[in-house]
Amino acid sequence: MQNKGIIKFAAIVLTLLCLYALSFTFVTNKVENDAKEFAKGDPIKEKRYLDSISNQPVYPLFNHTFQYCKQKEIPLGLDLKGGMNVTMEIELSQLVRSLANNPSDATFNQALRNAEARLATSQEGLISLFVSEYEKLSPSGKLSIFFATKENATDLKLNASNNEVKSFLDKQATSAVERSYNILRTRIDKFGVTQPNIQLQDGSNRILVELPGVTEKERVRKLLSGSAKLEFYETFDNQEIFPILQNINNILAAKLPKTATKPTLSATDSTAKAANDKPALLNAKRDTTGKDSLKSDALAKTNPLFAVLSPATFQGQDGQQSLRPGPTVGYAQELDTAKINSIFNEEDVKTLLPSNLKLLWSVKSMSADSKVFELFGIKATGANGEPALAGDVISNAREDFDQRGNPEVVMVMKSDGAREWKRITLAAAGNQQSEDDNKSIAIVLDNSVYTAPRVSGEIPNGISSISGNFTVDETKDLANILKAGKLPAPAKIVQEAIVGPSLGAAAISSGLTSAVVGLIVVLVFMMFYYNRAGTVANIAVFTNVFFLMGVLASLGAVLTLPGIAGIVLTLGMAVDANVLIYERVREELNLGKSLRLAISDGYKHAMPSILDSQVTTLITGIILYVFGSGPIQGFATTLIIGIVTSLFSAILISRLIFEWMLKKEMPIKFGNPWSNHTFKNANYNFVGKRKIFYAISGLFITLGIISIIVRGFSLGVDFKGGRTYVVKFEKSVNTEEVRDALNTAFGVATEVKTFGSDDQIRLTTPYMIDNQADNADQLVETKLKEGLAKISSNKSNIESSQKVGPTIANDIKISAIYAVGLSILAIALYIFVRFRKWSYSAGALVALVHDVLLVLSFFSLFNGILPFSLDIDQAFIAAILTVIGYSINDTVVVFDRIREFLGQHHAKTDKMSVVINDAINSTLSRTVITALTVIFVLAVLFLFGGEVIRGFSFALLIGVIFGTYSSICVASPVVVDFIKDDKEGKN
């Protein structure tokens, strides 16, 4: 074996990296267990404990903080941890209307309505559909007359073509989605969710939001669906607000027991000047001097407010503490902000606050590694506390660089806003000759201060620059925030999934059980069948699992229940390479070669088949990742990484072990007396009986197609749209009784099925799925509870829910069709390139289509007959693609052997059917053994993996059986029918 040193070095480096990546999970688990022991069941005390050590080093040697370790641990998906998964869709139709200033033109509005109607069944975006529909209704019409407004003059001219208008709208749509993404990200950060995940879905107007552990679903819906509120406020200076805070502190102290001493905190007037200000510009003042301090019990007794809210002070040149100039009036730890808010909401405290004073927190902490937030003194106007200016006056905002090359944001206002802006900035600038007299204007989004730049002079033309200690990314974010108030593009929830904590805990239990049992099954079988070589394969399997988990952790991949299924499936498929090698080694030993030479030749001759089979599986994994979403992407990620780590472990690690054993002259056996002769000298006439196999497959597929036409499928909610709920009852329940009650409550047909046990059901309803009202979800849930209440003396609890809108359901269906079709064509193309003959590609194509049709037929024929769900959903598509990968894996191994046999000298005188039949029989042992290991593992998944993935694991199980059958009885015999031998002709 060459390059052993490099392989050993790579194995050591990979091991260390995986250990490091996995260590964060162990560290955070230890800290969280310590917090649980400290809190003794008190969740608030536990959270305070974790918050208190958030920035403390907890990782040995490297001194990583707990917050850093938490970001690096393996995150659990919602199906394991519980929580909420939401897909937001930006309403581009509203954006289009707004960009055109809501015209009353009949043709314009009809075109937009037509585009919205077509969107439900089209893969084109709304902008393309709108332009197309407008041109149909008005062939000579010019869209520029609607969109070439004064505000858009720099981007669009009045004589612009419709294609130019389309490009403009596409750009604005992309910008609107990005703005919404930034707003949602900011809101979620303020929500306080641990390890939230928010992603822009490339090429669409959708945003995926995952909130682990969240149970307040109504609060989340309001948080995500609410329109962004951007406002500009004048501000108070810290020196104006400090006496008020001091007075509040004194009153609170007076309420304490008389043993407490009177507060003595004071501050001198400030003469400090803000540095780095830029004349005639609106300059952002970024303070980074706020310090987090430990508050002792004594301080809390003497200064109740200032124990949690640190006044904004600094140390002057004379060494005295002075009040810091500007609108920042204090600093507080994140965990103390709620307490401070409650203090300000006390009735006797409210009377001390001026009616035009708002105390608002900064939207972000002062630094990435701190949880200290700034409190700002905001000056409201009018009786209802209105802002000085609303955000809708902005016509544009962009990131830029000032004359010194520093990042800044340029903000442009509409004409009416510019006039008011001139007045506001003139008042804020005060005496422009004195920087001490300059005040700030706060930019407030959703009642949180994004920034409060100081005004250095009057801004007469509505064009302002905001500069300061910004990074380029921060200027992009701020520009997006400012543009959020420019054009309304509401976001609506089109898909939603809620998983309760108990269902998540059950998923973890079932997932771990299936993983452990699956691992044991594979290990025992390999030792039982391959003797000591089986032990080497088992070491490779353990190594593979370790590397797989380490790589997942290093990539930050979310571990989901389908992801665990992918790991379990990888265990079964991981031994495939070892089986190929071992069967080839046994062949070499039967030829009389020495053990060392047989091992060397076995690895060499098995390599082409191993690489071909893994590449084809990799193709399906990549396609699954591209077209899938959420948990399906988790499964695809696991599958892809598992292929790579399996190859490294099975080929390189196992080879190193054999080399070491040979060097130590240890006995190596590749089987037991009984297993050495399994399938030896097999001579089944698969090719000769191919027409029988064709007839059997054809009959089953024909029956399936008839069933599909007559009975159809049981489509999952993500394919047909609607709402699905999993409901747990106190005792067993009759599904017919539940169905009748819910049909009455909803007024539409409701699908009700047992889900795992007699006391748990899953129901699906289309009720109000097209209703876009903010309270639609709540109304549906109210109706659901009304219906469930009619189930006599049987209390129930909603464990999880899922909502999929019609548009997204159609997109999922189309993506699924593309994914399956593209994977089949991609694999057929790979086979053609690899084997250089169209007959092999045609055989693979026929076999793959055969497998897909067989599985579809089975799911239609036996739907409602088998005692578990046979829904066609995203998980089913994942199973189909995995089956395609597995089936071609088997087929390629046989094809490789056919090509090898056809290249041998004696094959030139033999009939084509005989050569191919011999090739099939020579790989029969490998095909059956690999199929058995995978079937064993899938059986474990089916039995112990839980109800959530039962249909998924069953589809895989059926697919693997059909895939093994097609590799032997369909794919290779079809090659015979496509190849024309010079002597024999078509057989």
N, C-alpha and C positions, 0 to 999 in steps of 0.2 A: 504493500500500500504506500503510495507516494504522498508527500506533503503531510505526513503525520504531525510534524511539529506545528504547522500552521493550523491544522484542525484542532489540535489540543489547545493551542493558544486561543483560537476563536471560541471553543467550548468554555474555557475558563473565563474569558471576558464576558461572554453571554450569560454565564452563570452568575457572575458578580453583578452585572447590570440588572438581571431579573431579581436577584436577592434584594438589591437596593430598591427597585420599583415596588416589590411586594412588602418591604419592611414598613412603609408608611401606613399600610392598613393595620399591621400589628401594633404600631405605636399608637395610632388613634384609638384603636379598640381598647388598649390598656388605659389610656387617659379617660375614655368615656366610661369604662368600668369603674375607675377610681371616682369619677364624678357621681356615678350611681350609688356607690357605697357611701360617699360623703353626704349625698342628699337624702338617702334613706326613703326614697319614694316621692320626694317633693320635686316636681318638674321645674318649678321656678328656681329653687335652690340649685338644682342640677345645671340649669342654663346659666345662672350667675357664676357657678364654679367654672364652667367651660369658657365663659366670656372673660373671666378674670385671668385665665392663663392663655388666652388666645394668642397673645404676642410674647409668651414666655417660651424659652427653649425647652423642648421635651424630647428631642431626638438625640440619643447618645452620639458622641463623637462629632457629628456635623452641627449640632446645636440648632437644628431647624425648629421653628416655632410650631405650636399646635395648629395655628391657622394655615401655615404652609403645608404641614403634613396632611391636614384635612383636604386640601385641594388636590393632593397627590394620591390619596387612597383610591382603591377601586370603588367607583360609585355604583350604587344599586339602582336598577331601573324601577319604574313605578310599580310594575307587576310584582316586584319583590319587596319593595319598601312601603308601597301605598303612596297615594298622592294624586296629582291632577296633571293630565296631559291635554293641552289645548292647541288647536291649529286656528290661527287668526287669518282672516282674509281681508285685505284692504279693498274697500269698495271703490274701484276705479271709475265706475260710472259717476259717482258723486264728484270725483276729482275732475273728470272731463267737463261736467256741467259747470263746476266752479271756475275752471280755467277759461271757460267761454262766458263767464259772468251770468250763468243761468239764463240762456236765451229762451225766448218764447217761440222761436221758429219751429213750425210744425214738422218740417223735413228733418231738422236736426234731432228733435226729440223722438221722432218715429224711428230714425236710424239707430239711436241709442237703445230704444226699447227692443228693436229687432236683434241688436247685438247681444243684449242681455239674455234674450230668449234662446239664441243660438249657442250661447256660452255653455249651457248645460250639456250639450251633446257634441261640442267641438273641442279640438285640441289647440285651436288658435286662441290667442289672447284677446281680451275685450277691445283693446285699441285697434288691432288689425280688423276685427269683425266690424267695429264701428265705422272705420273708414270705408270698408268694403260695402257696408249697407248704405252709407250716405251716397256713395258713387252710383249704387243701383237706383236709388230714389231720385238722385239729381246728377245725371251723367256729366253735365257741364258745370256743376256747382263747385265753388271754391270754399274749402273749410277755413282758409286763412281769414276770411271776413269775421269769423267768430273768435279766433284765437290770437290774432295779431293786435292785441290790446296795448295800451300805453305801458303797462307793467311788463309785458313780454317783448317790448320793442327790441331789446338787445339780442333776443334769441330767435325772433320770428318776424319776417317782413310781411307787409300786406299783400304782396304779389307772390308769396310762397306757394309752391305746388302742394298738392295733397300728400305726396310722399314726404315732403319736408315737414308738413304738419304732423304726419304720422311719427316721424323721427323725433320731433319736439315732444309729442305726447308720450312716446315711449321713454324718453329721457326723464320727463316729469313724473311718470308712473314709477320708474326705478327710484327716483329721488324720494317720492312719497313713501314708498315701502321702506327705504332706508331710514327715513325720519321716524316712521312708526316703530321700526325696530329699535331705534335709540330711545324713544319714549317708553316703550314697553320694558326695555332692559333697565332703565332708570327706575321705573315703578316697581319692578320685581326686586331690584336691589334694596329698595326701601321697605319692601314687604317682609324682609328678614328670613327668606327661605334658605335652608342649607343646601348648597350645591345645586342651584337652579341651572337649567339648561335652556337657552333661547337661541334659535337658529333661523337664519334666512334660508328659505328653500329656493335654491338656485333656479333662475329662469321662471319664477312664478311670483305672484303677489301675495304669497302666504308666509306666515311666520309660525314656527313650531315653538311652543313653550312647555317645558316640563318642570313641575314644582313638586319635588319629593316631599312626602310627609304632610302635605297640606290637606286639611279637612274642611276649611271654611270656603266651600265652593261658591256660595253666593257672593262673598266678599271678593273672591278672585274674579268672578265674572264681571262685577262692577268695576274692579280695578283695571281689567284688561280692555273692557269694551267702552269705557268712558272716553269722551273726546278730550284731547289735550287742551289745557287752558294755560296759554302763555300770556303773561302780564308784565308791565313795567311799573315799578313803584318808586316814589321818592323815599328817602331814608332819614332816620334820625341819626345823630352822632352818638357815639358811645358815652360821651360826657353828659348828654341830655338824659340818657336812660339809666346810667349807673345809680344816681340818687333814688330812682324809683325802685330799682332792684334792692338797694340797701334798705330802703324802707320796708319792703316785703320781707326781707330777711329778718329785720328787727321784730316785725309783727309775729312772724312764725316762731321766733325765739321766745317771745313773750308768752306764747301758748304752752311752752315746755315747762316741766316741773321747776319750781323756784330754785332748786339747787344749781340750775344752769346759770352761767355768768352772762352778762350782757355783751353782745358782739362789739368788737372794737375795730373791725375792718374799715379802712378808709383809703382814699386815693387822692393824689395831688393832681392839679391841672396839668394837662399835657401841652408841651410845646414842641413835641417831636414832629418832624416832617416825614411824609412818605417819600421814599426814594424812587428813582428811575421813572418819574412821571414824564409824559410826553405832551408838550404844549399843543393846544387846539385839537386834541384828540380825546376820545372817551377811552381812558386807560384802565385796564383791569388791575385791581390791587389784590395780590395773592399773598395772604398771610400764612406763614408756616411756623409761627413762633408759639402757637398755643400748646401748652404742655399738659400732659395727663399727670395728675398727682394722686397719691393715695390719700383717701379721706379717713381720718381716724374718728373713733367714736366721740372724742372730745370736741373735734371740729363740728361734727354733726349736731352736738348739743348746743354749741354756742352760735353756730352759723348754719341753720338748717338748709337754706337755699344755696349758699356758697359752698356747702360741703359737697354738693353735686354739680353746681354750675360755677366754674372758675371764671371770675371777671376777666375781661380782655385788658390785660396790663402788660407793661414792659419795663425793663430796668433802664432808666435814663443815664446820661453821662455822669450825673452826680451820685449815682448808685441808688437813687430813690425809685420806688415803684410808682409808675404813672399810668394813667388810663391811655390805652392805645387809641389813636384817632381813627375814625371810620365808622361804618355801620355795624361792625361786629361787636356784640355786647357781652359775649361769654363763650366758653367752651365746655363741652360735656362728653363723657363717654356715651356710646350708643345705648348701653344698657340703662343709663340714667335719664335718657331723653323722655321716656314715658312718664317717669316720676315728676320731672320738671313741668311737663305739660299739665299734669294733674294739679300741681301747685298753682299754676297760672289760671286754672279753671275753677279754683275755689272761690266761693261767692265773695268773701271778705277781701280776697286778693284782687278780684276783678275790679272792685271799686277804686283800687289804687292805680289801675292802668288807664292811661288816656284813651278816649274813645277812638282816636285815629291811630293808635299803636297796634301793630301786629308783630308778634314775635314768631319768626319762622326759622326753621333749621336749614342748614345747607343740604343740598341734594346728595353730596358725597362727603366721605370722611376727608380729613385734611391731607392724608397721605395714604398710599396703598397698604402700608403695614401698620396703620393706626386705625382705631375706631373712635377717634375724637371728631365731633361735629361742631360747627360754628352756629351760634344763635345770632340772628340779625334783627335789628330794630327797623321795622318797615313802617312807613308813613302812608296811611290810607287816606282817601279823599271821599267826601260825601257822607251821607247818613248811613249807607250800607257798606262802607269800607271798600269802595271801588278803587281800582288802580289808577295811576296817572294816565296810563295809555294801555289799550288792549293789544294783544299780539297780532291781530289781523291787519294791522296797518303796515306790516312788513311786506314788501314786494319781492325782495331777494336778500340772500345772505350767502356769503362764500368765504372759504378760507383763503388767506393770502399771506404775504410777507411785507413787513414794513421796510423803511429805507435802510435799516441796519441788518436786514435779513432775518429778523425775528418773526415767528409765526403770529398772525393776527387774524381777526375776523372782520370783514367789511359788511356792514348792514345797510340796506337801502330801503327807505320807506316810501309809501305812496304820498301823493301831494297833500291830502288832508292830514295824514299822520305827521308829515314833515313840519307843517305849521305848528302843530301842538308840541312836537318834539323840540322845536326851536324855543318855545316858551319854557318848557320844562328844563332843558339843559341850561338856559340862561339863568334860571332861578337857582339851579343846583351849583353852577359855577361860582355864583356869588361874586366876590371881588377877584377878578381874574389875575390881579397882580399878586395875590397872596394865596399860596397853595393851601395854607391852613384853613382857608374859607371854602375850599372846594368840597362839595359833598358827592355822595355816590348815588347811583340809580341801580336798583336791584332788578335783575331779570329773573322772574319767578315762573316756574313751570309746575303746575299741579300743586300749588301751595308750598313748594320747596324752592329755596334760593339756589339758582344755578351759578350765578356769579353776581357781584356787586361792584362794577367798575366805577372809579372816581371820574367825575366830569371836570375837565380842566378848562373848558371854555364853551361858549355858545356854539351850537351846531345848526346853522341856518338852512342847509339844503337837504336835510334828511339822509345824508350819507355819513355814516359814523364808522369809526374803526375801534375795535376792542382789542387791546393788547395787554401783555403781561407775561408772566412766567408760564406760557402755554407750550405744550408740545404740539407737533403737527396733528396727531390724532385728536387732541383736545380741541383744536380749532375746527376740525371736521365735525366733531360731535356738537360743538356749540353752534356752528352754522346750521346743522340739521335741526337743532332745537329751535333756533330762531325761525327757521322756515316752517316749523310745525304750526305756527300760528298764522301762516300765510294762506294756505288753502286747506279746506276741510276734506279729509279722505278717511271717513270712519272705518274702523276695523270691527268686523263681526266674527263671532265664533262659528266656524263651519264644521269643526270636528272636536270632540271632547271625550275624554276617558277619565273616569274617577275610580281609583282602586282603594278600597278600605284597608286599614292596617291589618285586620284579622285575615283578610284574603291574601295580603302580601306575605304574612307570616306563614300561612299554609303553603304558599307557593315556594318559599324558601325551604320549608321542611320537605316537600315533595321533590323539589329540585335536587337538594343535597342527597336525599335517599336514592333517587334514580342515578345520580352520579356515582355514588359509592357502590351501589349494587352493580351498575354497569361496569365499573372498573374491576370489581371482583370477578364478574363473569368472564371478561376478556382475559384476565391474568390466569385464572384457573384453566380455561380452555387451551391457551397457548402452552402452558406447562404440561397439560395432559396430552396434547397432540404432538408437540415438538420436543419434548424432553428438555435437556439442558439448553438447547438453542432457544426453546420457548422462554426460559428464564432471561436470556439475553434480550429477547424481544420485549419482555415485561419491563426490564430496566429502561429500554428505549421508550416504552409507553409512559413510564413515570417521568422520564426526562422530558418527553414531549409535553405532558400536562404542565410540568413546572415551567418550561419555556413559554408555553402558550399563555399561562396566567401572568407570567412576568411581562411578556410583550403587551398583553391587554392592559395591564396596570400602567406600563410606561406610556402607552398611547392615550391613557385616560378614557378608554372605551367603557361604556356603561354596561354593566352586567345585568342582563334580563333573563327571564325564564326561557325564551327561545335561545338565548345565548348559552345558558346551561345545557339546553338540549343539543346545541351545536358542539359543546365540549364533550358531552356523552357520545354523540355521533362520531366525533373525531377519534374517540377511544376505539370505536369499532373499525373505522376506516384507517386508523394509524397503523394497524397491523398488516394492512394490505401490502405495503412495500416489503415488510418482513416475510410475508407469506410468499410473495413472488420470488424473493431471493432464496428462501429456504427450499421451495419446490425446485428451483433451478439447481441449487447445490445438491439436492438429492439426485437429480438427473445426472449431474456430473459424477457423483459417487458411484452411481450404477454403471457408468462407463469405465469404472476401474481406476479413476484418478485418485491421487493422494488427497488427504483431508485439506491440506494447505492449498493445493492447486484447485480443488473442487470449490472451496470457499472463494478464492480469487476469481475463478471463471464464473461462478454463480452470480457474484456481484456484477461482473462485467456484462454478462449476457442478459441479466434482468434489467439493467439500467434503461435501455430504450423504452421498454414497456412501462417502467415506473414513471419516467418523465412524461411520456405521452398521456398516460392515464391521469396523472396529477394536473397536467396543464389543462386538459379538457374539463376537469372538475373545477379548476381555478377560473376558467372562463364563465361557468355558470355562477360561481360565487361573486365575481365582479359584476355581472349583469344583475344579480339579485341585490347587490349593494346599491347600484345606481338607480334601479327602479323601485326598490323597497323603501320603507320609511319606518321610523321608530324601532320597535322590537325586531322587525324583520331585518333591518340593517344591522342590529346587534348579532343576529344569527349569522348573517353573511360575513360580518367582520370576524367572528369566531371561526367560521369555516375557512376563510381565506388564510388567516394567520395559522390555523391548524394544519393546513396543507404544507405550508413552508416549514413549520417546526417539525412536522412528521417526517418530511424528507430529510431534514438535518439529523434527526434522532435515529431514524430507521436505517439510513444509508451510512452516515459517518460515525455516529456514536456506537452503534452496534458493531461496525467494522473494527473500531478501535478496541472494543472489548474482545472480539474474536482474535485479533492480533496479539493482545496481551495473554489470552488463554493459550494460544499456540506457542508463544514464547515461554510460558510456564509449563508447557507440555501437559496441560490439563485435558482430560477426556472431554470430547465434544460430540454430542449425539443430536441428530436432527429428526429424531422420531423414536417411537417405541415399536416393538415387534409387530404389533397389530396395525399401527398407523403407517408404518413404512410401506405397507402393501395396499393402502387405500387408493383406489382408482388406478392402481398400477396395471399397465397393459389394457386399459379401458379401450373398448372398440365398439362404441354405440354408433348406430347408423343415423346420425342426426340429419345429414344432408339428404340421404335417401328417403327419409320420412318427412321432409320439409313441407310437402303439400298437405300432410295431415295437420302439421302445426299451423300452416296458413289457414286451414279450414277452421280449426279450433279458435284461433285468434279472430278470424273474420266473423264467426258466429257470435262470439261474445261482444265484439265491437258493434255488430249490427243490432243486437238486442239492446246494447247501451244507447245507441243513437236513437232507436225507437223510444226508449225510456226517456231520453233527454227531450225529445220532441213532445211526448205525451205528458210525462210527469215533471220534467224540468229538473232543476237543482234546488236545494235549500241554500239560498244565497245568504251569506253573512251580512251584517249591518253595514260593513264598510264597502260592500258591493251594491247594495240596493238603497242605502240611506235609511235613516230612522234612528230610533233610540233603543238601546239594549240595557237592561238592568239585571243584575244578579241579586236575588232576594233570598235571605236565609230565614226559615221559620223555626219556631220552637219545637215543633214536632212534624212528622211526615204530613205531606199535603197532596191532595189530588189535583193533578194538572188541569183536568177538565173543569173542576170547580173554580180554579184560579182563572182559567181562560174565560169562562162565562162572566165572572165578576168584572174582569178587566174590559171585556168587550162592551159591557154595559156602561162602565165608567168612561171609557174613551170614545165609544160610539163608532169605533172602527175595529177591524179584525186584528187580534193580537196573537202573536206566536208565543206559545209557552212550552218549555221543555224542561225535563229534570236535568239538573246540573250537578253531577257527581254523586248525589245522595238523595234520598226521598224527601229530605227536609229543605232542599235547596233547589231553586228553579232559575232559569234564565228566560227572560221574556223580551220580545222585540215588538215595537209598535211604530207605525208611521205617523202617529198623532201629532199634529202641529209642527211637523218637521220643516215645513216651508215658512212658518211664522217667524219673522225676524224681530219681533218685539223683545225688548230687554228682559221682560219677565216671563218669556215663553217657557224657558226651562223650569222655572218655579211652578208655573201653572200645570205643566205636564206631571211634575212630581207630586203636586197636590192631588191631581186626578188619580195618579197611581196609588197614593196612600188611601184615597177614598175607596178604590176598588179592593185593595188588600184588606182594609178594615172589615169588609163584608165576609171574609173568610172566618167562619165562626170559631171563636175562642182559640185562635192560633196567631200569636204575636209574630211580627216579622220585622226584619231589618234589611235595609238596602246596603249590600256589601260593595257593589261597584256599579258604575254606569258608563255608557259610551254613547256618543252622539256623532252622527255623520250626516252632513248635508247632502242633498242630491247632486250638487255640482262636483263636490270632492269624491263622492261615490263613483260618479261616471269617470272621473280622472283616474281613480284607482283601477277600475275595470280596464280602461284602455291601456294604462301602464302595464297591467298584468298580461294582457294579450301581447303587447310589444315585447315584454320581457321573455315570455315563453317562445314566441316566434323568433326573436333575435338570437336567443341562446341556441336553438336548434340549428339555425342557419350558420351561426358563428362556428359551432362545433363541426358541422358538415364541411365548412370551408377549411377549417384547420386539418381535418382528416384528408381532404383533397390535397392540400399543400404538403402534408407530412408523408402521405403514401403515394402521391404522384399518379393516382388512378381514380377516375371518377366513379368506378364501380364500388370502391371502398366507401367513398363519400355518400353514394346513393344508398348503400347498405346501412350505413350509420343513420342517415336521414330517415329511412323507412322504419328502422328500429325505434328511433326516438319518438316519431309520430305515433307509432304503434303503442309505446309505453304510455304516452300522454292520453291517448284515446282509451286505453284499457283502464287507467285510473279514473278518468272522467266517467266512463261507463259504470264502473263499480260503484262510484259515489252516487250516481243517479239510480241505479238498480236497487241498491240496498238502503237508500235513504228512507228512514222511518221504520225499517225492519230491524236493524241493529240497535241495541239499547244505548246508544250514545250519538252525539251530534256528528253529522257528516256535512257540515256547512262548507260552502265554497267561499273562502275569504282570502285575505292576504297571507295568512299562515299556510293555507292550502297551496297557494301559488309558490310560496317558499319551498314547500314539500315537493311540488312538481319539479321545480328547478333543481332541487337536490337530487331527486330521482334521475333526472336527465344527466346530471353530472356523474352519478354512480353508475348508471346504465352504460354510458359511453366509456367510463373507466374500465368496466368489464369487457366491453366490445373491443376497445383498443388493444387490450392484452391479447385477445384472440387474433385480431388483425395482424399484430406484430408477429405472432407465431406463424400465421398463414404466409406472410411475406417471407419469413425466414425459411419455411419449408419450400416455398416456390423457388427460392434462390438456390436450393440444394440440387446437386446434379441429378440424383435419381428421380426427383420430382418432375423432370422434363419428360420422362417416359411414362409417368403415371397419369391417370385420369384426373382432371381438375377436382371432381367431386371427392375422389379418394384422398388427394392431398389436403383439401380443406377439412375433410372429416377427421383425418389424422391430427391436424393442427388443433381442432376443437377438443378432441379427446386428450391431447397432450397437456392442455391447460385446464382440464376439467377439475383436477384436484384443487388448483389455485382458485378457480371460480367458485366452487362449492364451499371451500373453507372460508374464503373472504365473505361470501354471502351469509354463512352461518354466524360468523362473529358479529356482523352488522345486524342480522336478524335477532340474535340474542340481545344485543344492546337495545334495539328498537322495541323489543318485547318488554324489556325492563322499563323503558321510557313510557310505554303505553300503560303498563300496570302501575308504576309508582310515580310517574311524572306529574300527576295531578290532572284535574278535569280541564284546566285551561289549555293544555297542549295535547289532550287526548286525541282530538281529531287530527292535529298536525302529525303526531307520532304514528297514528294509524295510517294516514296517507303515505308516510314514508315507508312503513312496514309493507303495505300492499305494493307500493312502487318498487321497492327493492326486490321483492319476489318476482314481480312482472319483469323488472329490468334484468335480473339474472336469467330468467326464462328467455327473454328476447335476445340476449347476447349469444346464447347457445343455439336456440331454435329458430331465430328469425334473421338477425343481422348477418351472420356468416353464411347461412344458406342463400340469402338474397344475393350475396356477392357472386355465388355460383351462377345464379340466373342472369347476372349482368355481364359476367366475363365470358368471352367466346374463345375457346381454345382452338388453336389451328387444326389440331387433329380431331378433336372430339366435337367441335361446334358447340352450340349452346346445349348444355346438359339437360 
